[in-house]
Amino acid sequence: MVFDDIFSRVREARPEKPEEVVVLAIAGYGGSGKSYFIREFSDYLSQRNLEPFKLSTDLYHMHPRSKKKTLMNEFMAQGVDRTEAIKIAYDHDTNLMAQHLALIKDRQNVQASGLYEGDSGEKNAKLDINFENKGNVWVLFEGVYVLDKSIRGFLDQVVFLEASHQTRLERTDKRAQQRVNPYTIDREIFRAMDRANHDWLEPQRRAGDIVIDNNDYTNRKIIS
């Protein structure tokens, strides 16, 4: 089972310690299946009597969904190409990410509000991580930007998920339709986001400790 292999690799690289905090990063392009992977791996860890916490870089989006497209249009009207405009509109607060991860690694509680909420697209999400009465904790930190240089030092292992463009597009479109405020994925923006993320993600793939073919949730394969 893929999860057994991942767990074994993490333990080989990082032997278990009392009251430890393991931060496992789950990286990949949009729609590669990071959130679903984390849900299933969390269940796996719970069966091993470990405490899984889920954390996403999406929480740290700088702008609500309604403002992202406005910003993109404004920058493109100023002559900025679409790829660069997307990078600006979809920027993340990496400083806040680093602050939270530093607290987490030190087993200090984290409470925050005004974060990005994926279903609504608004900045109204809350984060509450509490270590009281918790044993060994695994933080499953997923997102496109989990290997930003400001936070790389907090990560114990990196899993990179791969899936084809078409599979990722179909998953993303389905998820968008299931949101509290449903919307349709713009195919051109999705392609442009892939281009915008390519230079960022390919080095992440090479830096990944474990690379997984995640095209089929029922038949994942470890590539490297």
VENHUMO-V293325 format. One record per helix or strand of 3 or more residues. SS is the DSSP state (H for helix, E for strand). FROM is the first residue (numbers start at 1). TO is the last residue. If there is no record, write none. Layout:
ss->SS from->FROM to->TO
ss->SS from->FROM to->TO
This chain:
ss->H from->2 to->13
ss->E from->21 to->27
ss->H from->34 to->47
ss->E from->51 to->56
ss->H from->57 to->60
ss->H from->65 to->77
ss->H from->82 to->89
ss->H from->94 to->105
ss->E from->110 to->117
ss->E from->122 to->129
ss->E from->137 to->142
ss->H from->152 to->154
ss->E from->157 to->162
ss->H from->165 to->177
ss->H from->187 to->207
ss->E from->210 to->213
